[in-house]
Amino acid sequence: MSFIDKLGSAWRGSGSLLCVGLDPDVARMPLGLQARPDGILAFCRAIVDATADLVCAFKPQIAYFAAHQAEDQLQALIAHIHTRHPGIPVVLDAKRGDIGSTAERYAREAFERYRADAVTLSPYMGTDSIEPWLQWPDRGVILLCRTSNIGGADLQSLEVAPGERLYERVARLAAERWNPHGQTGLVVGATVPDELRRVRALVGDMPLLVPGIGAQGGDIEATVMAGCREDGLGMMVNSSRAILYASSGEDFAEAARQAARDTRDALRVAVARRVRDTGGD
Protein backbone atom coordinates (compact mmCIF):
# COMPACT_ATOMS: atom_id res chain seq x y z
CA MET A 1 0.00 0.00 0.00
CA SER A 2 1.36 3.43 -0.90
CA PHE A 3 1.96 6.11 1.71
CA ILE A 4 -0.94 8.20 0.39
CA ASP A 5 -3.35 5.26 0.50
CA LYS A 6 -2.15 4.25 3.95
CA LEU A 7 -2.57 7.80 5.25
CA GLY A 8 -6.05 8.06 3.78
CA SER A 9 -7.06 4.80 5.46
CA ALA A 10 -5.57 5.99 8.75
CA TRP A 11 -7.50 9.25 8.60
CA ARG A 12 -10.77 7.47 7.98
CA GLY A 13 -10.12 4.54 10.31
CA SER A 14 -9.04 6.56 13.32
CA GLY A 15 -11.19 9.63 12.73
CA SER A 16 -8.13 11.58 13.77
CA LEU A 17 -5.85 14.26 12.33
CA LEU A 18 -3.32 13.86 15.14
CA CYS A 19 0.27 12.91 14.37
CA VAL A 20 2.41 12.13 17.42
CA GLY A 21 6.00 13.26 17.08
CA LEU A 22 8.54 10.93 18.66
CA ASP A 23 11.36 13.22 19.85
CA PRO A 24 12.84 11.32 22.79
CA ASP A 25 14.82 13.64 25.05
CA VAL A 26 16.63 11.28 27.42
CA ALA A 27 16.87 13.94 30.14
CA ARG A 28 13.07 14.19 30.26
CA MET A 29 12.37 10.47 30.28
CA PRO A 30 11.53 8.67 33.55
CA LEU A 31 14.67 7.96 35.57
CA GLY A 32 14.23 4.21 35.30
CA LEU A 33 14.41 4.39 31.52
CA GLN A 34 17.31 6.84 31.36
CA ALA A 35 19.68 4.18 32.69
CA ARG A 36 18.55 1.41 30.33
CA PRO A 37 20.60 0.76 27.18
CA ASP A 38 17.32 0.36 25.28
CA GLY A 39 15.58 3.16 27.18
CA ILE A 40 14.80 5.29 24.13
CA LEU A 41 13.14 2.37 22.39
CA ALA A 42 11.20 1.39 25.52
CA PHE A 43 10.00 4.95 26.06
CA CYS A 44 8.86 5.49 22.48
CA ARG A 45 7.35 2.03 22.15
CA ALA A 46 5.23 2.66 25.25
CA ILE A 47 4.04 6.00 23.83
CA VAL A 48 3.20 4.36 20.51
CA ASP A 49 1.21 1.53 22.07
CA ALA A 50 -0.65 3.95 24.35
CA THR A 51 -1.69 6.31 21.55
CA ALA A 52 -1.92 4.21 18.38
CA ASP A 53 -5.72 4.16 18.19
CA LEU A 54 -5.83 7.96 18.53
CA VAL A 55 -3.53 8.99 15.67
CA CYS A 56 -3.22 9.10 11.89
CA ALA A 57 0.61 8.94 11.86
CA PHE A 58 3.75 8.78 13.94
CA LYS A 59 6.74 11.04 13.22
CA PRO A 60 10.09 9.99 14.75
CA GLN A 61 12.78 12.69 14.55
CA ILE A 62 16.04 11.03 13.53
CA ALA A 63 18.36 13.44 15.37
CA TYR A 64 17.00 12.45 18.79
CA PHE A 65 18.09 8.88 18.11
CA ALA A 66 21.34 9.56 16.25
CA ALA A 67 22.62 11.91 18.98
CA HIS A 68 22.64 8.94 21.35
CA GLN A 69 23.95 6.44 18.78
CA ALA A 70 20.51 4.85 18.96
CA GLU A 71 19.81 4.39 15.26
CA ASP A 72 19.26 0.68 15.93
CA GLN A 73 16.53 1.65 18.40
CA LEU A 74 14.90 3.85 15.76
CA GLN A 75 14.98 0.94 13.35
CA ALA A 76 13.43 -1.33 15.96
CA LEU A 77 10.79 1.27 16.83
CA ILE A 78 9.61 1.62 13.23
CA ALA A 79 9.58 -2.17 12.87
CA HIS A 80 7.44 -2.33 16.01
CA ILE A 81 4.95 0.18 14.58
CA HIS A 82 4.71 -1.75 11.31
CA THR A 83 4.19 -5.04 13.14
CA ARG A 84 1.86 -4.00 15.96
CA HIS A 85 0.06 -1.09 14.28
CA PRO A 86 0.39 -1.79 10.55
CA GLY A 87 -2.26 0.69 9.46
CA ILE A 88 -0.41 3.73 10.82
CA PRO A 89 2.11 5.44 8.51
CA VAL A 90 5.53 6.45 9.81
CA VAL A 91 6.97 9.79 8.70
CA LEU A 92 10.71 9.95 9.29
CA ASP A 93 11.54 13.54 10.18
CA ALA A 94 15.02 13.88 8.67
CA LYS A 95 14.83 17.10 6.61
CA ARG A 96 17.35 15.80 4.09
CA GLY A 97 18.28 18.14 1.25
CA ASP A 98 21.21 16.90 -0.84
CA ILE A 99 21.52 15.93 -4.52
CA GLY A 100 22.66 13.11 -6.78
CA SER A 101 24.19 9.94 -5.35
CA THR A 102 24.16 11.39 -1.82
CA ALA A 103 20.40 11.91 -2.00
CA GLU A 104 20.00 8.41 -3.41
CA ARG A 105 21.77 6.98 -0.37
CA TYR A 106 19.74 9.08 2.03
CA ALA A 107 16.64 7.65 0.35
CA ARG A 108 17.92 4.13 0.80
CA GLU A 109 18.59 4.89 4.46
CA ALA A 110 15.06 6.19 5.03
CA PHE A 111 13.15 3.67 2.95
CA GLU A 112 15.25 0.50 3.11
CA ARG A 113 17.06 0.68 6.43
CA TYR A 114 14.35 2.37 8.49
CA ARG A 115 11.37 1.34 6.32
CA ALA A 116 9.72 4.73 6.73
CA ASP A 117 6.52 5.35 4.79
CA ALA A 118 7.48 8.98 4.18
CA VAL A 119 10.29 11.41 4.89
CA THR A 120 10.62 15.15 5.36
CA LEU A 121 12.91 16.95 2.89
CA SER A 122 14.33 20.42 2.38
CA PRO A 123 13.68 21.50 -1.23
CA TYR A 124 16.06 24.45 -1.33
CA MET A 125 18.60 22.78 -3.63
CA GLY A 126 15.79 22.54 -6.15
CA THR A 127 14.59 19.78 -8.42
CA ASP A 128 17.89 17.89 -8.20
CA SER A 129 17.32 17.35 -4.49
CA ILE A 130 13.77 16.00 -4.96
CA GLU A 131 14.08 13.69 -7.96
CA PRO A 132 16.05 10.86 -6.27
CA TRP A 133 13.28 10.45 -3.72
CA LEU A 134 10.57 10.31 -6.39
CA GLN A 135 12.03 7.02 -7.60
CA TRP A 136 10.17 5.43 -4.69
CA PRO A 137 6.60 5.99 -5.94
CA ASP A 138 4.96 4.18 -3.02
CA ARG A 139 6.69 6.36 -0.41
CA GLY A 140 5.87 9.91 0.60
CA VAL A 141 8.06 12.99 0.29
CA ILE A 142 7.03 15.88 2.52
CA LEU A 143 8.74 19.15 1.66
CA LEU A 144 9.45 22.06 3.97
CA CYS A 145 7.26 24.91 2.75
CA ARG A 146 6.29 27.42 5.48
CA THR A 147 7.66 26.17 8.74
CA SER A 148 6.39 26.88 12.26
CA ASN A 149 9.55 28.48 13.67
CA ILE A 150 9.84 32.26 13.99
CA GLY A 151 12.91 32.45 11.74
CA GLY A 152 11.12 30.65 8.94
CA ALA A 153 9.97 34.01 7.59
CA ASP A 154 13.58 35.13 7.04
CA LEU A 155 13.66 33.24 3.75
CA GLN A 156 10.30 31.59 3.20
CA SER A 157 8.40 34.89 3.07
CA LEU A 158 10.78 36.61 0.64
CA GLU A 159 9.16 37.85 -2.55
CA VAL A 160 10.70 35.87 -5.41
CA ALA A 161 8.44 37.25 -8.15
CA PRO A 162 5.79 39.97 -8.23
CA GLY A 163 3.10 38.84 -5.82
CA GLU A 164 4.76 35.51 -5.04
CA ARG A 165 6.54 34.51 -1.84
CA LEU A 166 9.15 31.77 -1.70
CA TYR A 167 6.89 29.42 0.24
CA GLU A 168 4.24 29.90 -2.44
CA ARG A 169 6.77 28.98 -5.13
CA VAL A 170 7.62 25.81 -3.23
CA ALA A 171 3.91 24.97 -2.95
CA ARG A 172 3.36 25.49 -6.69
CA LEU A 173 6.38 23.37 -7.60
CA ALA A 174 5.25 20.64 -5.24
CA ALA A 175 1.80 20.56 -6.79
CA GLU A 176 2.90 20.85 -10.42
CA ARG A 177 6.40 19.41 -10.97
CA TRP A 178 7.43 17.53 -7.87
CA ASN A 179 4.43 15.23 -7.57
CA PRO A 180 4.53 12.83 -10.55
CA HIS A 181 3.21 9.86 -8.56
CA GLY A 182 0.86 11.75 -6.23
CA GLN A 183 3.21 11.08 -3.31
CA THR A 184 4.16 14.61 -2.27
CA GLY A 185 3.09 16.62 0.77
CA LEU A 186 4.17 19.85 2.44
CA VAL A 187 5.18 21.03 5.90
CA VAL A 188 3.24 24.15 6.91
CA GLY A 189 3.16 25.40 10.49
CA ALA A 190 0.10 25.82 12.67
CA THR A 191 1.68 29.06 13.90
CA VAL A 192 1.09 30.72 10.51
CA PRO A 193 -2.60 30.08 9.73
CA ASP A 194 -2.82 32.71 6.99
CA GLU A 195 0.02 31.05 5.10
CA LEU A 196 -1.52 27.64 5.79
CA ARG A 197 -4.76 28.80 4.19
CA ARG A 198 -2.84 30.11 1.18
CA VAL A 199 -0.94 26.85 0.72
CA ARG A 200 -4.15 24.82 0.90
CA ALA A 201 -5.62 27.01 -1.84
CA LEU A 202 -2.54 26.47 -4.01
CA VAL A 203 -2.17 22.70 -3.67
CA GLY A 204 -5.72 21.40 -3.49
CA ASP A 205 -6.06 18.09 -1.65
CA MET A 206 -2.33 17.49 -1.09
CA PRO A 207 -1.57 16.19 2.44
CA LEU A 208 -0.04 18.70 4.82
CA LEU A 209 2.14 17.96 7.83
CA VAL A 210 1.32 20.70 10.33
CA PRO A 211 3.63 21.14 13.32
CA GLY A 212 3.28 23.88 15.90
CA ILE A 213 0.33 23.06 18.15
CA GLY A 214 0.94 22.16 21.77
CA ALA A 215 4.28 23.46 23.04
CA GLN A 216 4.71 25.90 20.13
CA GLY A 217 1.34 27.51 20.74
CA GLY A 218 -0.46 26.99 17.45
CA ASP A 219 -4.25 27.32 17.69
CA ILE A 220 -6.23 24.19 16.82
CA GLU A 221 -9.35 26.02 15.67
CA ALA A 222 -7.41 28.36 13.37
CA THR A 223 -5.34 25.47 12.04
CA VAL A 224 -8.35 23.38 11.12
CA MET A 225 -10.19 26.30 9.53
CA ALA A 226 -7.15 27.16 7.43
CA GLY A 227 -5.77 23.77 6.47
CA CYS A 228 -8.46 21.12 6.29
CA ARG A 229 -9.82 19.84 3.02
CA GLU A 230 -13.56 20.04 2.39
CA ASP A 231 -13.94 16.47 3.66
CA GLY A 232 -12.40 17.42 7.01
CA LEU A 233 -9.19 15.48 6.31
CA GLY A 234 -5.91 16.39 4.62
CA MET A 235 -3.68 17.22 7.60
CA MET A 236 -1.30 15.43 9.95
CA VAL A 237 -1.37 17.84 12.87
CA ASN A 238 1.76 17.09 14.86
CA SER A 239 2.20 17.33 18.60
CA SER A 240 5.38 16.07 20.25
CA ARG A 241 6.47 17.48 23.61
CA ALA A 242 2.97 18.13 24.95
CA ILE A 243 2.20 14.42 24.57
CA LEU A 244 5.57 12.76 25.22
CA TYR A 245 6.20 14.65 28.45
CA ALA A 246 2.69 14.93 29.84
CA SER A 247 4.19 13.18 32.88
CA SER A 248 7.77 12.56 33.96
CA GLY A 249 6.76 9.69 36.20
CA GLU A 250 6.09 6.01 35.68
CA ASP A 251 2.62 6.90 34.43
CA PHE A 252 4.11 8.66 31.38
CA ALA A 253 2.36 6.40 28.87
CA GLU A 254 -1.06 6.82 30.47
CA ALA A 255 -0.54 10.59 30.66
CA ALA A 256 0.54 10.65 27.02
CA ARG A 257 -2.61 8.79 26.07
CA GLN A 258 -4.78 11.32 27.87
CA ALA A 259 -2.97 14.25 26.26
CA ALA A 260 -3.28 12.62 22.84
CA ARG A 261 -6.98 11.93 23.38
CA ASP A 262 -7.59 15.53 24.42
CA THR A 263 -5.80 16.82 21.34
CA ARG A 264 -7.57 14.42 19.02
CA ASP A 265 -10.93 15.39 20.46
CA ALA A 266 -10.18 19.11 20.15
CA LEU A 267 -9.27 18.55 16.50
CA ARG A 268 -12.49 16.59 15.96
CA VAL A 269 -14.60 19.37 17.44
CA ALA A 270 -12.87 21.95 15.25
CA VAL A 271 -13.32 19.80 12.14
CA ALA A 272 -17.03 19.29 12.86
CA ARG A 273 -17.46 23.02 13.29
CA ARG A 274 -15.58 23.74 10.06
CA VAL A 275 -17.58 21.20 8.06
CA ARG A 276 -20.81 22.62 9.48
CA ASP A 277 -19.87 26.23 8.80
CA THR A 278 -18.54 25.64 5.28
CA GLY A 279 -21.09 23.09 4.16
CA GLY A 280 -18.44 20.41 3.52
CA ASP A 281 -19.18 16.70 3.53
C-alpha positions as CSV (number, residue, x, y, z in Angstrom):
1,M,0.0,0.0,0.0
2,S,1.4,3.4,-0.9
3,F,2.0,6.1,1.7
4,I,-0.9,8.2,0.4
5,D,-3.3,5.3,0.5
6,K,-2.1,4.3,4.0
7,L,-2.6,7.8,5.3
8,G,-6.1,8.1,3.8
9,S,-7.1,4.8,5.5
10,A,-5.6,6.0,8.8
11,W,-7.5,9.3,8.6
12,R,-10.8,7.5,8.0
13,G,-10.1,4.5,10.3
14,S,-9.0,6.6,13.3
15,G,-11.2,9.6,12.7
16,S,-8.1,11.6,13.8
17,L,-5.9,14.3,12.3
18,L,-3.3,13.9,15.1
19,C,0.3,12.9,14.4
20,V,2.4,12.1,17.4
21,G,6.0,13.3,17.1
22,L,8.5,10.9,18.7
23,D,11.4,13.2,19.8
24,P,12.8,11.3,22.8
25,D,14.8,13.6,25.1
26,V,16.6,11.3,27.4
27,A,16.9,13.9,30.1
28,R,13.1,14.2,30.3
29,M,12.4,10.5,30.3
30,P,11.5,8.7,33.5
31,L,14.7,8.0,35.6
32,G,14.2,4.2,35.3
33,L,14.4,4.4,31.5
34,Q,17.3,6.8,31.4
35,A,19.7,4.2,32.7
36,R,18.6,1.4,30.3
37,P,20.6,0.8,27.2
38,D,17.3,0.4,25.3
39,G,15.6,3.2,27.2
40,I,14.8,5.3,24.1
41,L,13.1,2.4,22.4
42,A,11.2,1.4,25.5
43,F,10.0,5.0,26.1
44,C,8.9,5.5,22.5
45,R,7.3,2.0,22.2
46,A,5.2,2.7,25.3
47,I,4.0,6.0,23.8
48,V,3.2,4.4,20.5
49,D,1.2,1.5,22.1
50,A,-0.7,3.9,24.3
51,T,-1.7,6.3,21.5
52,A,-1.9,4.2,18.4
53,D,-5.7,4.2,18.2
54,L,-5.8,8.0,18.5
55,V,-3.5,9.0,15.7
56,C,-3.2,9.1,11.9
57,A,0.6,8.9,11.9
58,F,3.8,8.8,13.9
59,K,6.7,11.0,13.2
60,P,10.1,10.0,14.7
61,Q,12.8,12.7,14.6
62,I,16.0,11.0,13.5
63,A,18.4,13.4,15.4
64,Y,17.0,12.4,18.8
65,F,18.1,8.9,18.1
66,A,21.3,9.6,16.2
67,A,22.6,11.9,19.0
68,H,22.6,8.9,21.4
69,Q,23.9,6.4,18.8
70,A,20.5,4.9,19.0
71,E,19.8,4.4,15.3
72,D,19.3,0.7,15.9
73,Q,16.5,1.6,18.4
74,L,14.9,3.9,15.8
75,Q,15.0,0.9,13.3
76,A,13.4,-1.3,16.0
77,L,10.8,1.3,16.8
78,I,9.6,1.6,13.2
79,A,9.6,-2.2,12.9
80,H,7.4,-2.3,16.0
81,I,4.9,0.2,14.6
82,H,4.7,-1.7,11.3
83,T,4.2,-5.0,13.1
84,R,1.9,-4.0,16.0
85,H,0.1,-1.1,14.3
86,P,0.4,-1.8,10.6
87,G,-2.3,0.7,9.5
88,I,-0.4,3.7,10.8
89,P,2.1,5.4,8.5
90,V,5.5,6.4,9.8
91,V,7.0,9.8,8.7
92,L,10.7,10.0,9.3
93,D,11.5,13.5,10.2
94,A,15.0,13.9,8.7
95,K,14.8,17.1,6.6
96,R,17.4,15.8,4.1
97,G,18.3,18.1,1.2
98,D,21.2,16.9,-0.8
99,I,21.5,15.9,-4.5
100,G,22.7,13.1,-6.8
101,S,24.2,9.9,-5.4
102,T,24.2,11.4,-1.8
103,A,20.4,11.9,-2.0
104,E,20.0,8.4,-3.4
105,R,21.8,7.0,-0.4
106,Y,19.7,9.1,2.0
107,A,16.6,7.7,0.3
108,R,17.9,4.1,0.8
109,E,18.6,4.9,4.5
110,A,15.1,6.2,5.0
111,F,13.1,3.7,2.9
112,E,15.3,0.5,3.1
113,R,17.1,0.7,6.4
114,Y,14.3,2.4,8.5
115,R,11.4,1.3,6.3
116,A,9.7,4.7,6.7
117,D,6.5,5.3,4.8
118,A,7.5,9.0,4.2
119,V,10.3,11.4,4.9
120,T,10.6,15.2,5.4
121,L,12.9,17.0,2.9
122,S,14.3,20.4,2.4
123,P,13.7,21.5,-1.2
124,Y,16.1,24.4,-1.3
125,M,18.6,22.8,-3.6
126,G,15.8,22.5,-6.2
127,T,14.6,19.8,-8.4
128,D,17.9,17.9,-8.2
129,S,17.3,17.4,-4.5
130,I,13.8,16.0,-5.0
131,E,14.1,13.7,-8.0
132,P,16.0,10.9,-6.3
133,W,13.3,10.4,-3.7
134,L,10.6,10.3,-6.4
135,Q,12.0,7.0,-7.6
136,W,10.2,5.4,-4.7
137,P,6.6,6.0,-5.9
138,D,5.0,4.2,-3.0
139,R,6.7,6.4,-0.4
140,G,5.9,9.9,0.6
141,V,8.1,13.0,0.3
142,I,7.0,15.9,2.5
143,L,8.7,19.1,1.7
144,L,9.5,22.1,4.0
145,C,7.3,24.9,2.7
146,R,6.3,27.4,5.5
147,T,7.7,26.2,8.7
148,S,6.4,26.9,12.3
149,N,9.5,28.5,13.7
150,I,9.8,32.3,14.0
151,G,12.9,32.4,11.7
152,G,11.1,30.7,8.9
153,A,10.0,34.0,7.6
154,D,13.6,35.1,7.0
155,L,13.7,33.2,3.8
156,Q,10.3,31.6,3.2
157,S,8.4,34.9,3.1
158,L,10.8,36.6,0.6
159,E,9.2,37.8,-2.5
160,V,10.7,35.9,-5.4
161,A,8.4,37.2,-8.2
162,P,5.8,40.0,-8.2
163,G,3.1,38.8,-5.8
164,E,4.8,35.5,-5.0
165,R,6.5,34.5,-1.8
166,L,9.2,31.8,-1.7
167,Y,6.9,29.4,0.2
168,E,4.2,29.9,-2.4
169,R,6.8,29.0,-5.1
170,V,7.6,25.8,-3.2
171,A,3.9,25.0,-2.9
172,R,3.4,25.5,-6.7
173,L,6.4,23.4,-7.6
174,A,5.2,20.6,-5.2
175,A,1.8,20.6,-6.8
176,E,2.9,20.8,-10.4
177,R,6.4,19.4,-11.0
178,W,7.4,17.5,-7.9
179,N,4.4,15.2,-7.6
180,P,4.5,12.8,-10.5
181,H,3.2,9.9,-8.6
182,G,0.9,11.8,-6.2
183,Q,3.2,11.1,-3.3
184,T,4.2,14.6,-2.3
185,G,3.1,16.6,0.8
186,L,4.2,19.8,2.4
187,V,5.2,21.0,5.9
188,V,3.2,24.1,6.9
189,G,3.2,25.4,10.5
190,A,0.1,25.8,12.7
191,T,1.7,29.1,13.9
192,V,1.1,30.7,10.5
193,P,-2.6,30.1,9.7
194,D,-2.8,32.7,7.0
195,E,0.0,31.1,5.1
196,L,-1.5,27.6,5.8
197,R,-4.8,28.8,4.2
198,R,-2.8,30.1,1.2
199,V,-0.9,26.9,0.7
200,R,-4.1,24.8,0.9
201,A,-5.6,27.0,-1.8
202,L,-2.5,26.5,-4.0
203,V,-2.2,22.7,-3.7
204,G,-5.7,21.4,-3.5
205,D,-6.1,18.1,-1.6
206,M,-2.3,17.5,-1.1
207,P,-1.6,16.2,2.4
208,L,0.0,18.7,4.8
209,L,2.1,18.0,7.8
210,V,1.3,20.7,10.3
211,P,3.6,21.1,13.3
212,G,3.3,23.9,15.9
213,I,0.3,23.1,18.2
214,G,0.9,22.2,21.8
215,A,4.3,23.5,23.0
216,Q,4.7,25.9,20.1
217,G,1.3,27.5,20.7
218,G,-0.5,27.0,17.5
219,D,-4.3,27.3,17.7
220,I,-6.2,24.2,16.8
221,E,-9.3,26.0,15.7
222,A,-7.4,28.4,13.4
223,T,-5.3,25.5,12.0
224,V,-8.4,23.4,11.1
225,M,-10.2,26.3,9.5
226,A,-7.2,27.2,7.4
227,G,-5.8,23.8,6.5
228,C,-8.5,21.1,6.3
229,R,-9.8,19.8,3.0
230,E,-13.6,20.0,2.4
231,D,-13.9,16.5,3.7
232,G,-12.4,17.4,7.0
233,L,-9.2,15.5,6.3
234,G,-5.9,16.4,4.6
235,M,-3.7,17.2,7.6
236,M,-1.3,15.4,9.9
237,V,-1.4,17.8,12.9
238,N,1.8,17.1,14.9
239,S,2.2,17.3,18.6
240,S,5.4,16.1,20.3
241,R,6.5,17.5,23.6
242,A,3.0,18.1,25.0
243,I,2.2,14.4,24.6
244,L,5.6,12.8,25.2
245,Y,6.2,14.6,28.4
246,A,2.7,14.9,29.8
247,S,4.2,13.2,32.9
248,S,7.8,12.6,34.0
249,G,6.8,9.7,36.2
250,E,6.1,6.0,35.7
251,D,2.6,6.9,34.4
252,F,4.1,8.7,31.4
253,A,2.4,6.4,28.9
254,E,-1.1,6.8,30.5
255,A,-0.5,10.6,30.7
256,A,0.5,10.6,27.0
257,R,-2.6,8.8,26.1
258,Q,-4.8,11.3,27.9
259,A,-3.0,14.2,26.3
260,A,-3.3,12.6,22.8
261,R,-7.0,11.9,23.4
262,D,-7.6,15.5,24.4
263,T,-5.8,16.8,21.3
264,R,-7.6,14.4,19.0
265,D,-10.9,15.4,20.5
266,A,-10.2,19.1,20.2
267,L,-9.3,18.6,16.5
268,R,-12.5,16.6,16.0
269,V,-14.6,19.4,17.4
270,A,-12.9,21.9,15.3
271,V,-13.3,19.8,12.1
272,A,-17.0,19.3,12.9
273,R,-17.5,23.0,13.3
274,R,-15.6,23.7,10.1
275,V,-17.6,21.2,8.1
276,R,-20.8,22.6,9.5
277,D,-19.9,26.2,8.8
278,T,-18.5,25.6,5.3
279,G,-21.1,23.1,4.2
280,G,-18.4,20.4,3.5
281,D,-19.2,16.7,3.5
